[in-house]
Amino acid sequence: MSTTARYLCFVSMPFGVKRDPTGRPDIDFDRIYTEAIEPAIRDAELEPLRADGERTGGIIHKAMFERLLLCEFAVADLTTANASVLYELGVRHARRRQTTLVIFARHSPVPFDVNLMRSLPYDLGADNRFGAPEAAALRTALARRLRELRDAFPDQAAIDRPLFELLEGDPSPDLAHRRTDLVRDRIRASEALRARLTEARRLDARAGAQALADIEQSLGPLDGAEIGAVVDLFLSYRAVGAHDAMIQLYDHMPEVLRRTVLVREQLAFALNRRAGKDPAQRADRDRAIAILNELLEQHGPSPETLGILGRIYKDQWGAAQRAGDAQSARGYLRKAIDAYVRGFEADWRDAYPGINAVTLLELDGSPRSLAERDRMVPVVRYAVEQRLRTTEPDYWDYAILLELAVLASDEVAAKDRLADALAAVREYWEPETTARNLRLLRDVRVDRGTEMAWLDPILAALEARAAGGMP
């Protein structure tokens, strides 16, 4: 089959690292996709298309339905019984009579009897690490099953859902090739858009913001744009520090998108950043705090929501210090520590709010705070080391280890972790944030009589990367 004539294969599965409901270590679904599922689909001479529901706050939008229904083939990974995947499988089974393959991790129970459906179990390996042997086995088995489906399509493919064994005839709609071709065109346009966004994020702040503004203009009215594209644009504005543009984009988003947790959290992030740069926008912080408190009331504590809230209080602490208002500064510092601690306690696997709590406890310096710092440091270290063992490390993993090394006054380890962190930078504000934290630590320790000159080259390297744009 030629490349231009390849059938599409929709993949419905969780994104990122997810908790294993059986109690085993977390599962890295992105690794499963890139190391086994995606290459298996290509081996079967199909074109993979992964669902983006989780990246858009779980929204099942029009473009998603089109892809789900019009792709000739589909793979659904039921490991962890993810609600979005189960929903998408139900929609697929209700409207397409065949060519859907269910897969699941062999050790993980699924909520119903998959023996009634076309299904393929696979192994995750020791500690759910999904190494090369497991990837090769799943890739081979999945490619073979998909080739069987492709070769039987459309006339000989068996009905793959129990519903149609109970009904006479086939109530599935006739999905016209013209409509399928339209979806193919949209997919190509979406891929081209993501490439443009990636390129814009690599530019300096001014050029990147202008490139993103041009992309936004090309999307037209956002009510008709693909939700995933709008979210990508929103986060790309964040990557280049265009916080005004983020706020303006939010105001033009469809209502359903404005209500999502991810978008509201990032709006609060943008409002706080704008307030820090423009004194005329100080009321933005009050609005940001109100948004985050509403999210906490509606959805409960989470590391991301509380991490952003902690950052706002931390910025207010810094502003009060600069204004010479010691009483207000102490109050904001306590609020920031409380938010970060609550964020870490909401999910011990996320070390980011934990390291911020530890650093602020150090800055507070009271005997009670230092005792709490000493209690938390081993837990934060364990959390990030677990991530390093079970998933692909990112910038924050190395940055947290760098900050822990500085807290421990371990110059050798700090230099090692600096090299790792600089190699993993994705967005300019990441090293900027780390440098700000480390400078606070340096200044407070110098005030207490500790020699910290060894930290200066590390700060200079982080700040140079933040100022120099992306590689």
C-alpha positions in Angstrom: 0.0 0.0 0.0 1.5 3.4 -0.9 2.1 6.0 1.8 -0.4 8.4 0.4 -3.1 5.7 0.4 -2.5 4.6 4.0 -5.5 4.0 6.2 -5.7 6.0 9.4 -5.4 4.3 12.8 -6.8 6.2 15.8 -5.0 5.5 19.1 -7.0 6.1 22.3 -4.8 5.8 25.4 -3.7 7.8 28.5 -1.0 10.4 28.1 2.2 10.8 30.2 2.8 8.9 33.5 -0.2 7.5 35.2 -0.6 5.7 38.5 -1.0 1.9 38.3 -4.3 0.9 40.1 -2.7 -2.4 41.1 -0.2 -0.6 43.3 2.8 -1.3 41.1 5.1 1.7 40.0 3.6 4.3 37.7 3.2 3.6 34.0 4.8 5.8 31.3 2.2 5.6 28.5 4.1 8.0 26.2 7.0 5.4 26.2 4.5 2.6 25.3 3.2 4.7 22.5 6.5 5.9 21.0 8.4 2.6 21.5 5.7 0.1 20.5 2.3 1.3 19.4 3.3 4.0 16.9 6.0 1.9 15.2 3.6 -1.1 15.1 1.0 0.9 13.3 3.5 2.0 10.8 4.8 -1.5 10.4 1.2 -2.5 9.5 1.3 0.2 6.8 -1.2 2.4 8.6 -0.9 6.0 9.7 -1.1 6.6 13.5 -3.2 9.3 15.0 -3.2 9.7 18.8 -6.1 11.2 20.7 -5.3 14.5 22.4 -8.2 14.6 24.9 -5.9 14.7 28.0 -3.8 17.5 26.5 -6.9 19.6 26.2 -8.3 19.0 29.7 -10.2 15.9 28.8 -12.5 17.6 26.3 -14.1 15.4 23.7 -14.6 18.0 21.0 -15.9 18.0 17.4 -12.5 17.3 15.8 -12.0 14.4 18.2 -15.3 12.8 17.3 -14.5 13.2 13.6 -11.1 11.4 14.0 -12.6 8.8 16.4 -15.4 7.9 14.0 -13.7 8.4 10.6 -10.4 6.7 11.0 -10.6 3.3 9.4 -8.9 1.5 12.3 -8.5 2.2 16.1 -6.4 0.9 19.0 -7.7 1.4 22.5 -5.4 0.8 25.5 -7.7 0.0 28.5 -4.8 -0.3 31.0 -5.8 1.7 34.2 -9.4 1.8 32.8 -9.0 5.5 31.9 -12.4 7.1 31.7 -11.7 9.1 28.5 -10.4 5.9 26.8 -13.5 3.9 27.8 -15.8 6.7 26.6 -14.0 6.9 23.2 -14.2 3.1 22.9 -17.9 3.2 23.6 -18.4 5.9 20.9 -16.3 3.9 18.4 -18.2 0.7 19.1 -21.5 2.4 18.8 -20.8 3.7 15.3 -18.2 1.5 13.7 -18.9 -2.1 13.3 -15.3 -3.4 13.0 -11.6 -2.6 12.9 -11.1 -1.6 16.6 -8.5 -3.5 18.6 -8.4 -3.4 22.4 -5.0 -3.8 24.2 -4.3 -3.8 27.9 -1.4 -4.6 30.3 -1.7 -8.2 31.2 -1.4 -7.6 35.0 -4.0 -4.8 35.0 -7.7 -5.8 35.4 -10.2 -4.3 33.0 -13.7 -3.4 34.0 -15.4 -5.9 31.7 -14.8 -9.1 29.8 -12.6 -8.2 26.9 -12.8 -11.8 25.7 -16.0 -10.8 24.0 -14.0 -8.3 21.9 -10.9 -8.4 19.7 -8.2 -7.8 22.3 -4.4 -8.1 22.9 -2.7 -8.3 26.3 0.9 -7.1 26.7 3.6 -7.1 29.3 5.1 -4.0 31.0 8.1 -5.8 32.5 9.7 -5.5 35.9 8.4 -2.5 37.9 6.4 -1.4 34.9 9.6 -0.1 33.2 8.5 -1.3 29.7 12.0 -1.9 28.4 13.2 -3.0 25.0 12.0 -6.7 25.2 8.5 -5.6 26.2 8.4 -3.0 23.5 9.6 -5.4 20.8 7.0 -8.0 21.9 4.1 -5.5 21.8 5.3 -4.0 18.5 5.5 -7.4 16.8 2.1 -8.7 18.1 0.2 -5.5 17.5 1.6 -5.1 14.0 0.6 -8.6 13.2 -3.0 -8.1 14.5 -3.3 -4.8 12.6 -2.1 -6.4 9.4 -4.8 -9.1 9.8 -7.5 -6.4 10.3 -6.2 -4.3 7.3 -6.1 -7.3 5.0 -9.7 -8.2 5.9 -10.9 -4.7 5.5 -13.6 -3.9 4.7 -15.5 -6.9 3.4 -14.2 -9.7 5.5 -13.6 -7.9 8.9 -15.4 -9.6 11.7 -17.9 -7.6 13.8 -15.9 -6.6 16.9 -18.6 -5.6 19.4 -21.2 -7.6 21.2 -24.0 -5.1 20.5 -24.2 -6.0 16.8 -24.5 -9.7 17.6 -27.8 -8.9 19.3 -29.2 -6.7 16.5 -30.3 -7.7 13.0 -28.6 -5.8 10.3 -26.0 -3.0 10.8 -27.2 0.4 12.0 -23.8 1.9 11.5 -23.8 5.0 9.2 -22.2 5.0 5.8 -19.2 7.3 6.4 -18.5 8.8 3.0 -14.9 8.9 1.7 -15.4 12.6 1.1 -15.8 13.2 4.8 -12.8 11.0 5.6 -10.7 12.9 3.2 -11.7 16.1 4.9 -10.4 14.7 8.2 -7.1 13.7 6.6 -6.7 17.3 5.4 -7.4 18.6 8.9 -4.9 16.2 10.4 -2.2 17.5 8.0 -3.1 21.1 8.8 -2.9 20.3 12.5 0.6 18.8 12.1 1.7 21.8 10.1 0.4 24.1 12.8 2.2 22.3 15.6 5.4 22.6 13.6 4.9 26.4 13.2 4.3 26.6 17.0 7.4 24.7 17.8 9.5 27.0 15.5 8.0 30.1 17.1 8.9 28.9 20.6 12.5 28.7 19.5 12.7 32.4 18.7 13.6 35.2 21.1 10.7 36.6 23.1 9.7 39.4 20.7 10.0 37.5 17.5 8.3 34.5 19.0 5.4 36.5 20.2 4.9 38.1 16.8 5.1 34.7 15.0 2.5 33.3 17.4 0.3 36.3 16.8 0.5 35.6 13.1 -0.5 32.0 13.8 -3.5 33.1 15.9 -4.6 35.4 13.1 -4.5 32.5 10.7 -6.8 30.4 12.9 -9.8 32.8 12.4 -12.7 32.7 14.8 -11.7 30.4 17.7 -15.1 28.8 17.9 -14.3 27.0 14.7 -10.7 26.1 15.5 -9.6 22.8 16.8 -9.4 23.0 20.6 -6.1 21.2 20.8 -4.6 23.9 18.5 -5.9 26.7 20.7 -4.5 25.1 23.8 -1.1 24.6 22.1 -1.1 28.3 21.0 -2.1 29.4 24.6 0.9 27.4 26.1 3.2 28.6 23.3 2.5 32.2 24.3 3.5 31.2 27.8 6.7 29.7 26.5 7.8 33.1 25.0 6.6 35.1 27.9 3.8 36.8 26.0 1.4 37.0 29.0 -0.7 39.8 27.7 -1.4 37.7 24.6 -2.3 34.7 26.8 -4.9 36.8 28.6 -6.3 38.2 25.4 -6.5 34.7 23.8 -8.4 33.4 26.8 -11.0 36.1 26.3 -11.6 34.9 22.8 -11.7 31.2 23.6 -15.0 29.2 23.3 -16.7 29.0 26.7 -16.2 25.2 27.0 -12.5 25.7 26.8 -12.4 28.7 29.2 -13.9 26.5 31.9 -11.3 23.8 31.8 -8.9 23.4 34.7 -5.8 23.6 32.6 -6.8 26.9 30.9 -7.9 28.5 34.1 -4.7 27.5 35.9 -2.6 29.0 33.1 -4.7 32.1 33.0 -3.9 32.6 36.7 -0.2 32.0 35.9 -0.3 34.7 33.1 -2.2 37.2 35.3 0.4 36.9 38.1 3.3 37.2 35.6 1.8 40.4 34.1 1.2 41.8 37.6 4.9 41.3 38.4 6.0 43.3 35.3 3.4 46.1 35.2 2.5 48.0 38.4 -0.7 49.1 36.7 -1.9 45.5 36.6 -1.5 44.7 40.3 -5.2 43.8 40.5 -4.4 40.8 38.2 -3.0 39.0 41.3 -6.3 39.3 43.1 -8.1 37.9 40.1 -5.5 35.0 39.8 -5.9 34.1 43.4 -9.7 34.1 43.0 -9.5 31.8 40.0 -7.2 29.3 41.8 -9.4 29.3 45.0 -12.4 28.6 42.9 -10.6 25.7 41.3 -9.6 24.3 44.7 -13.2 24.6 45.8 -14.6 22.9 42.7 -11.9 20.2 42.1 -10.0 19.8 45.3 -6.2 20.2 45.9 -3.7 19.5 43.1 0.0 20.1 42.8 -0.4 22.4 39.8 -3.2 24.6 41.2 -1.5 25.0 44.6 1.9 25.4 43.0 0.7 28.4 41.0 -1.0 29.8 44.1 2.2 29.3 46.1 4.1 31.2 43.4 1.7 34.2 43.6 2.1 34.4 47.4 5.8 34.1 46.9 5.8 37.0 44.5 3.7 39.1 46.9 6.3 38.2 49.7 9.1 39.6 47.5 7.1 42.7 46.6 6.4 43.4 50.3 10.1 42.9 51.2 11.1 45.4 48.5 8.6 47.9 49.9 10.0 47.4 53.4 6.7 46.0 54.8 8.2 43.3 57.0 4.8 42.2 58.6 3.1 41.7 55.3 6.1 40.0 53.9 6.1 37.4 56.7 2.4 36.8 56.2 2.8 36.2 52.4 5.8 33.9 53.1 3.7 31.7 55.4 0.9 31.6 52.8 3.3 30.6 50.1 4.8 27.8 52.2 1.3 26.5 53.1 0.2 26.4 49.5 3.4 24.6 48.4 3.2 22.1 51.2 -0.5 21.4 50.4 0.4 21.0 46.8 3.1 18.4 47.6 0.8 16.6 50.0 -1.9 16.4 47.3 0.4 14.1 45.3 3.7 13.0 46.7 5.0 12.0 43.3 5.1 15.7 42.1 8.3 17.1 43.7 7.9 20.6 42.2 5.7 22.1 45.0 7.8 20.1 47.5 11.1 21.7 46.5 9.5 25.2 46.6 8.2 24.5 50.1 11.6 23.3 51.3 13.4 26.4 49.9 10.9 28.8 51.4 11.2 27.0 54.8 15.0 27.6 54.6 14.4 31.3 53.8 12.0 31.6 56.7 14.7 30.3 59.0 12.7 29.8 62.2 13.5 26.7 64.2 10.1 25.3 63.4 10.5 26.0 59.7 14.0 24.5 59.6 12.7 21.3 61.3 9.9 21.1 58.7 12.5 21.6 56.0 14.6 18.7 57.3 11.5 16.5 57.5 10.5 17.2 53.9 13.9 17.1 52.1 14.2 13.2 52.1 10.6 12.9 50.8 11.2 15.4 48.0 14.4 13.7 47.1 12.7 10.3 47.0 9.9 11.6 44.8 12.2 13.0 42.1 14.5 10.0 42.2 11.5 7.7 41.7 10.6 9.8 38.6 14.2 9.4 37.3 13.8 5.6 37.7 10.4 5.2 36.1 10.0 7.8 33.4 12.0 10.0 31.0 13.5 12.9 33.1 12.6 16.5 32.2 14.1 19.8 33.1 12.3 20.1 36.5 13.7 16.7 37.7 17.3 17.9 37.2 16.5 21.4 38.5 15.0 20.0 41.7 18.1 17.9 42.3 20.2 21.0 41.6 18.3 22.9 44.2 18.6 20.0 46.7 22.3 20.0 46.2 22.6 23.7 46.9 20.5 23.3 50.0 22.9 20.6 51.1 25.9 22.8 50.2 27.2 20.1 47.9 29.1 22.0 45.3 30.2 18.9 43.2 26.7 17.5 43.0 25.3 21.0 42.1 27.6 21.3 39.2 26.7 17.9 37.9 23.0 18.6 38.1 23.5 22.0 36.5 24.9 20.3 33.4 21.9 17.9 33.3 19.4 20.8 33.8 20.9 23.0 31.1 20.7 20.1 28.6 17.0 19.6 29.3 15.8 23.2 29.1 12.6 23.6 27.1 11.4 27.1 27.8 13.3 30.2 28.8 11.4 30.8 32.0 12.5 27.4 33.4 16.1 28.3 34.2 15.0 31.8 35.1 12.8 30.3 37.8 15.5 28.1 39.1 18.0 31.0 39.1 15.6 33.1 41.1 15.2 30.4 43.8 18.9 29.8 44.0 19.7 33.5 44.3 17.2 33.8 47.2 19.0 30.9 48.9 22.4 32.5 48.2 21.4 35.9 49.6 19.9 34.5 52.8 22.8 32.3 53.5 25.3 35.1 52.9 23.3 37.2 55.3 23.7 34.4 57.9 27.5 34.4 57.3 27.8 31.4 55.0 30.3 31.5 52.1 28.4 31.1 48.8 30.7 32.4 46.1 30.8 28.9 44.6 27.2 29.3 43.6 27.8 32.4 41.4 29.0 30.5 38.3 25.9 28.3 38.5 23.6 31.3 38.7 25.4 32.9 35.8 24.9 29.8 33.6 21.2 29.6 34.4 20.6 33.3 33.8 22.6 33.2 30.5 20.4 30.3 29.3 17.2 32.2 30.3 18.4 35.3 28.4 19.8 33.5 25.4 16.6 31.9 24.1 16.1 28.3 23.1 18.7 26.1 21.2 
